[in-house]
Amino acid sequence: MILAGKMTIGDFFAFTLYLGFMVAPVFMMVSIGTQITEAFAGFDRMHEVFEEQPEDIDPERVVHLGRVRGNLRFENVNFQYEPDKPVLRGVTFESMPGTVTALVGSSGSGKSTLIALVAAFAKPSSGKIYIDDVDLSTVRLDSYRSQLGVVLQENFLFDGTVKENILFGRPAASSDDVLRASAIARVDEFAVKLENGLETVVGERGVKLSGGQRQRVAIARAILADPRILILDEATSSLDTESEALIQEGLAALMSGRTTFVIAHRLSTIRSADQILVLEDGVIVERGTHAQLLAYGGRYFELYTRQAGIEADRFINPGEMELAADAGSNEGLKERREGLGEVARDLLGFTPTPRGST
């Protein structure tokens, strides 16, 4: 039309603008559905936050604890996040001051939930938890959690200096106390290489440090806090073998006289635990020391030998497994298991069983 002289360039430009003015609202109308969905999702979350009740105003929590000894006792504790979906069932045990209780089990067995109950993040659906013979559900959380130390696999560091993050556990601690905790957790080994030593800013969530370094800072924080109850959730999982061995010495000193709970996936780290609780589907299926559970030859034995690399195909000649399976008898499997038990005991430092006794 422009070439034919029926439309000027100005008319074409105006037509294009009018077309844009018409199309833009159409696109906005299409996208408003998504915006409404997002708005409702945000509204639901905001309503959920406003409806949340602060823990420290719980009318049942009126008991103020002094310095606790650390005697923690579970009595027939059941817990569920949703109705008719139990996570823990009939859990009963006692942890005495100065002892280490290790929690072992497959994923989803209830280890983290049990630790959440120890830390009073939730109340049992039924049953009782006692701290020094006081019902934990009646205890003020500030008086209890101030005596609780937690070291997780993924620890949160704040956007401050290394020293400030260590002091988070006990802000009034002296510089000498910080240096002592740093030495035990081997923080000083990498801090001397930083630009400003312990005064180096680590960034949000500790982004300027490696995973192992962040974990060392978290361990130093727990050491400085001097808790009566200590929770270690794979506290050395991000460390190399040499650093882990050194820090284990510091943790051993930290555990002395305290009630310690350890969630362990590397079972070699809990061989010295005073009691090991094996959980499956929210139930404690086995309990005892490392030696007792190995001798029992149950679930813990299976987990330990599998993790240690002591598996059937490493100790049975090709074809033997098939012959045992073809035989269809439990006796063959029983003999094979007993044989594995002897090999495991020999490799793990137990006195070898005389061959005549088999």
C-alpha positions as CSV (number, residue, x, y, z in Angstrom):
1,M,0.0,0.0,0.0
2,I,2.9,2.3,0.6
3,L,4.3,1.5,-2.8
4,A,0.9,2.1,-4.4
5,G,0.7,5.5,-2.7
6,K,-2.4,4.5,-0.6
7,M,-0.5,4.6,2.8
8,T,2.2,6.8,4.0
9,I,5.1,5.7,6.2
10,G,3.6,7.6,9.1
11,D,0.3,5.7,8.7
12,F,2.2,2.3,8.7
13,F,4.2,3.3,11.8
14,A,0.9,4.3,13.6
15,F,-0.7,1.0,12.6
16,T,2.2,-0.9,14.0
17,L,2.0,1.0,17.3
18,Y,-1.8,0.4,17.6
19,L,-1.2,-3.4,16.9
20,G,1.3,-3.5,19.7
21,F,-1.1,-1.7,22.1
22,M,-3.7,-4.4,21.3
23,V,-1.4,-7.4,21.6
24,A,0.3,-6.5,24.9
25,P,-2.9,-6.7,27.0
26,V,-3.6,-10.1,25.4
27,F,-0.2,-11.5,26.6
28,M,-0.9,-9.9,30.1
29,M,-4.2,-11.7,30.2
30,V,-2.6,-15.0,29.4
31,S,0.1,-14.6,32.1
32,I,-2.3,-13.5,34.8
33,G,-3.4,-17.1,35.4
34,T,0.2,-18.0,36.4
35,Q,0.4,-14.9,38.6
36,I,-2.8,-15.7,40.4
37,T,-1.5,-19.3,41.1
38,E,1.7,-17.9,42.5
39,A,-0.1,-15.3,44.5
40,F,-2.4,-18.0,46.1
41,A,0.7,-20.2,46.9
42,G,2.4,-17.2,48.6
43,F,-0.8,-16.4,50.5
44,D,-1.1,-20.0,51.8
45,R,2.6,-19.9,52.9
46,M,2.1,-16.5,54.6
47,H,-1.0,-17.8,56.4
48,E,0.9,-20.9,57.6
49,V,3.7,-18.7,59.0
50,F,1.3,-16.4,60.8
51,E,-0.6,-19.3,62.3
52,E,2.7,-20.9,63.6
53,Q,2.8,-20.8,67.4
54,P,6.2,-19.8,68.9
55,E,7.8,-22.7,70.9
56,D,8.6,-20.5,73.9
57,I,5.0,-19.7,74.7
58,D,3.9,-23.3,75.1
59,P,1.8,-23.2,78.3
60,E,3.0,-26.7,79.3
61,R,6.7,-25.7,79.3
62,V,7.1,-24.1,82.7
63,V,10.0,-26.0,84.3
64,H,13.3,-24.2,84.2
65,L,16.3,-26.5,84.2
66,G,19.5,-25.8,86.0
67,R,22.8,-27.5,85.0
68,V,21.7,-30.9,83.8
69,R,23.6,-34.2,84.4
70,G,22.5,-35.5,81.0
71,N,20.5,-38.6,82.0
72,L,18.1,-39.0,79.1
73,R,15.4,-41.7,79.1
74,F,12.8,-42.7,76.5
75,E,9.8,-44.7,77.8
76,N,7.6,-46.4,75.1
77,V,7.8,-43.4,72.8
78,N,5.7,-43.3,69.7
79,F,5.8,-40.5,67.1
80,Q,4.1,-39.7,63.8
81,Y,4.1,-36.7,61.5
82,E,0.8,-37.6,60.0
83,P,-2.1,-39.6,61.5
84,D,-1.9,-43.4,61.1
85,K,1.7,-43.1,59.7
86,P,4.0,-44.0,62.7
87,V,7.6,-43.1,62.3
88,L,8.8,-44.3,65.8
89,R,7.1,-47.2,67.6
90,G,7.6,-48.2,71.2
91,V,11.1,-46.7,71.5
92,T,12.6,-47.4,75.0
93,F,16.2,-46.8,76.1
94,E,18.3,-44.8,78.5
95,S,21.5,-42.8,77.9
96,M,23.6,-42.1,81.0
97,P,26.0,-39.2,81.4
98,G,29.4,-39.9,80.0
99,T,28.2,-42.5,77.5
100,V,27.9,-42.6,73.7
101,T,24.7,-43.8,72.1
102,A,25.0,-44.6,68.4
103,L,22.0,-44.8,66.1
104,V,22.3,-47.1,63.1
105,G,19.9,-48.1,60.4
106,S,18.9,-47.7,56.8
107,S,17.5,-44.5,55.4
108,G,14.0,-43.8,56.7
109,S,14.4,-46.0,59.7
110,G,13.7,-43.1,62.1
111,K,17.2,-42.0,63.2
112,S,16.8,-38.3,62.5
113,T,13.3,-38.3,64.0
114,L,14.7,-39.8,67.2
115,I,17.4,-37.1,67.3
116,A,14.7,-34.4,66.7
117,L,12.9,-35.7,69.8
118,V,16.1,-35.6,71.8
119,A,16.6,-32.0,70.7
120,A,13.0,-31.2,71.7
121,F,12.1,-30.1,68.1
122,A,8.9,-32.1,68.5
123,K,6.9,-33.9,71.2
124,P,6.1,-37.6,71.3
125,S,2.7,-38.6,70.1
126,S,2.6,-40.9,73.1
127,G,5.1,-42.1,75.7
128,K,7.5,-39.9,77.7
129,I,11.0,-38.5,77.4
130,Y,12.8,-37.6,80.6
131,I,15.9,-35.5,81.2
132,D,17.2,-36.1,84.7
133,D,13.8,-37.6,85.7
134,V,12.0,-34.4,84.5
135,D,9.4,-34.7,81.7
136,L,11.1,-33.0,78.7
137,S,7.7,-31.8,77.4
138,T,7.3,-29.6,80.5
139,V,10.8,-28.0,80.3
140,R,11.4,-24.5,79.0
141,L,13.3,-24.8,75.7
142,D,15.8,-22.1,76.4
143,S,17.0,-23.7,79.6
144,Y,17.3,-27.1,77.8
145,R,18.7,-26.2,74.4
146,S,21.4,-23.9,75.9
147,Q,22.9,-27.2,77.2
148,L,22.6,-28.9,73.8
149,G,25.4,-29.1,71.2
150,V,24.7,-30.2,67.6
151,V,27.1,-30.9,64.8
152,L,25.4,-31.9,61.5
153,Q,26.6,-33.1,58.1
154,E,25.7,-29.7,56.6
155,N,26.4,-26.9,59.1
156,F,25.2,-23.3,58.7
157,L,27.8,-20.6,58.9
158,F,26.9,-16.9,59.1
159,D,28.4,-14.1,57.0
160,G,31.0,-13.2,59.6
161,T,34.5,-14.1,60.6
162,V,35.7,-17.6,61.5
163,K,36.0,-16.4,65.1
164,E,32.5,-15.0,65.2
165,N,31.1,-18.3,63.9
166,I,32.9,-20.2,66.6
167,L,31.7,-17.8,69.2
168,F,28.1,-18.3,68.2
169,G,28.0,-21.3,70.6
170,R,29.1,-19.1,73.6
171,P,29.4,-15.4,72.7
172,A,31.0,-14.5,76.1
173,A,33.9,-16.9,75.7
174,S,37.5,-15.5,75.9
175,S,40.0,-15.5,73.0
176,D,42.0,-18.2,74.8
177,D,38.9,-20.4,74.8
178,V,38.3,-19.8,71.1
179,L,42.0,-20.7,70.4
180,R,41.7,-23.9,72.4
181,A,38.5,-25.0,70.6
182,S,40.1,-24.1,67.3
183,A,43.1,-26.3,68.1
184,I,41.0,-29.3,69.2
185,A,38.9,-29.0,66.0
186,R,42.0,-28.4,63.8
187,V,40.6,-25.1,62.6
188,D,44.0,-23.5,63.3
189,E,45.6,-25.7,60.5
190,F,43.7,-23.9,57.8
191,A,43.1,-20.6,59.6
192,V,46.9,-19.7,59.5
193,K,46.7,-19.9,55.7
194,L,43.8,-17.5,55.4
195,E,44.4,-13.8,54.8
196,N,43.4,-12.6,58.2
197,G,43.5,-15.8,60.2
198,L,40.5,-16.3,62.5
199,E,39.3,-12.8,61.6
200,T,38.8,-13.8,57.9
201,V,35.2,-13.3,56.7
202,V,33.8,-16.6,55.5
203,G,30.9,-15.3,53.4
204,E,27.2,-16.3,53.5
205,R,26.8,-20.0,54.5
206,G,30.6,-20.1,54.6
207,V,31.0,-20.1,50.8
208,K,34.7,-19.2,51.1
209,L,35.5,-22.4,53.0
210,S,35.6,-26.0,51.8
211,G,33.1,-28.5,53.2
212,G,35.7,-30.0,55.5
213,Q,36.7,-26.6,56.8
214,R,33.1,-25.6,57.5
215,Q,32.7,-28.8,59.4
216,R,35.7,-28.1,61.5
217,V,34.3,-24.6,62.4
218,A,31.1,-26.3,63.4
219,I,32.9,-28.8,65.6
220,A,34.9,-25.9,67.2
221,R,31.6,-24.1,67.9
222,A,30.3,-27.2,69.7
223,I,33.5,-27.6,71.7
224,L,33.3,-24.0,72.8
225,A,29.7,-24.3,73.8
226,D,30.6,-27.0,76.4
227,P,27.2,-28.7,76.1
228,R,25.9,-31.4,78.5
229,I,24.2,-33.3,75.6
230,L,26.0,-33.6,72.3
231,I,24.5,-34.7,69.0
232,L,26.8,-35.7,66.2
233,D,25.2,-36.4,62.8
234,E,28.1,-37.7,60.7
235,A,30.2,-34.9,62.1
236,T,33.4,-36.0,60.3
237,S,31.8,-37.0,57.0
238,S,33.5,-34.2,55.0
239,L,37.0,-34.7,56.4
240,D,39.9,-36.6,54.9
241,T,41.1,-39.7,56.8
242,E,44.0,-37.9,58.5
243,S,42.0,-34.9,59.7
244,E,39.2,-37.2,60.8
245,A,41.6,-39.3,63.0
246,L,42.9,-36.1,64.6
247,I,39.5,-34.6,65.2
248,Q,38.2,-37.8,66.6
249,E,40.7,-37.4,69.4
250,G,39.3,-33.9,70.1
251,L,35.7,-35.2,69.9
252,A,36.7,-38.0,72.4
253,A,37.8,-35.3,74.8
254,L,34.6,-33.4,74.2
255,M,32.4,-36.5,74.8
256,S,34.0,-37.2,78.2
257,G,31.4,-36.7,80.9
258,R,28.7,-35.8,78.4
259,T,25.7,-37.7,77.0
260,T,26.5,-38.1,73.3
261,F,24.3,-39.3,70.5
262,V,25.9,-40.2,67.2
263,I,24.2,-40.9,63.9
264,A,26.7,-42.9,61.9
265,H,26.6,-44.2,58.4
266,R,30.3,-45.2,58.5
267,L,30.0,-47.9,61.2
268,S,33.7,-48.0,61.8
269,T,33.4,-44.7,63.7
270,I,31.1,-46.1,66.4
271,R,33.0,-49.2,67.4
272,S,33.7,-47.7,70.9
273,A,30.1,-46.6,71.5
274,D,28.7,-47.7,74.9
275,Q,25.4,-48.7,73.2
276,I,24.4,-49.1,69.6
277,L,20.7,-48.9,68.7
278,V,19.7,-50.5,65.4
279,L,16.5,-49.0,64.0
280,E,14.3,-50.5,61.3
281,D,10.9,-49.0,60.4
282,G,10.9,-46.9,63.6
283,V,11.6,-49.9,65.9
284,I,14.7,-50.7,67.8
285,V,15.4,-54.2,66.5
286,E,18.9,-54.7,68.1
287,R,20.9,-53.0,70.9
288,G,24.2,-53.6,72.5
289,T,27.9,-52.9,72.0
290,H,29.8,-53.3,68.8
291,A,31.3,-56.7,69.9
292,Q,27.9,-57.9,71.2
293,L,26.1,-57.1,68.0
294,L,28.7,-58.6,65.8
295,A,28.6,-61.8,67.9
296,Y,24.8,-61.8,67.6
297,G,25.0,-61.9,63.8
298,G,21.9,-60.0,63.1
299,R,21.1,-56.8,61.2
300,Y,24.1,-54.9,62.5
301,F,26.4,-57.7,61.5
302,E,25.0,-57.5,58.0
303,L,25.4,-53.7,57.8
304,Y,28.9,-53.8,59.2
305,T,30.3,-56.7,57.1
306,R,28.7,-55.2,53.9
307,Q,30.2,-51.8,54.6
308,A,33.6,-53.3,55.5
309,G,33.6,-55.1,52.1
310,I,33.2,-58.5,53.6
311,E,30.7,-59.8,51.2
312,A,29.8,-63.3,50.1
313,D,31.5,-63.2,46.7
314,R,34.8,-62.3,48.2
315,F,35.0,-65.4,50.3
316,I,33.2,-68.1,48.3
317,N,34.7,-69.7,45.3
318,P,32.8,-69.3,42.0
319,G,29.8,-71.6,41.9
320,E,29.6,-72.3,45.6
321,M,26.8,-69.7,46.0
322,E,24.8,-71.3,43.3
323,L,25.2,-74.7,44.8
324,A,24.0,-73.4,48.2
325,A,21.0,-71.8,46.5
326,D,20.2,-75.0,44.5
327,A,20.3,-77.0,47.7
328,G,17.5,-74.9,49.0
329,S,18.3,-75.6,52.6
330,N,18.9,-73.0,55.3
331,E,21.7,-75.1,56.7
332,G,24.0,-74.2,53.9
333,L,23.3,-70.5,54.3
334,K,23.7,-70.8,58.1
335,E,27.1,-72.4,57.6
336,R,28.1,-69.7,55.1
337,R,27.1,-67.0,57.6
338,E,29.0,-68.6,60.4
339,G,32.1,-68.8,58.1
340,L,31.7,-65.1,57.3
341,G,31.5,-64.4,61.0
342,E,34.8,-66.0,61.6
343,V,36.5,-64.2,58.7
344,A,35.0,-60.9,59.9
345,R,36.2,-61.4,63.4
346,D,39.7,-62.3,62.3
347,L,39.8,-59.2,60.1
348,L,38.3,-56.9,62.7
349,G,40.7,-57.8,65.4
350,F,38.9,-60.6,67.3
351,T,40.6,-63.7,68.5
352,P,40.4,-66.3,65.7
353,T,38.1,-69.2,66.3
354,P,39.9,-72.6,66.4
355,R,39.1,-74.4,63.2
356,G,38.2,-77.6,65.1
357,S,35.3,-75.7,66.7
358,T,33.5,-75.2,63.3
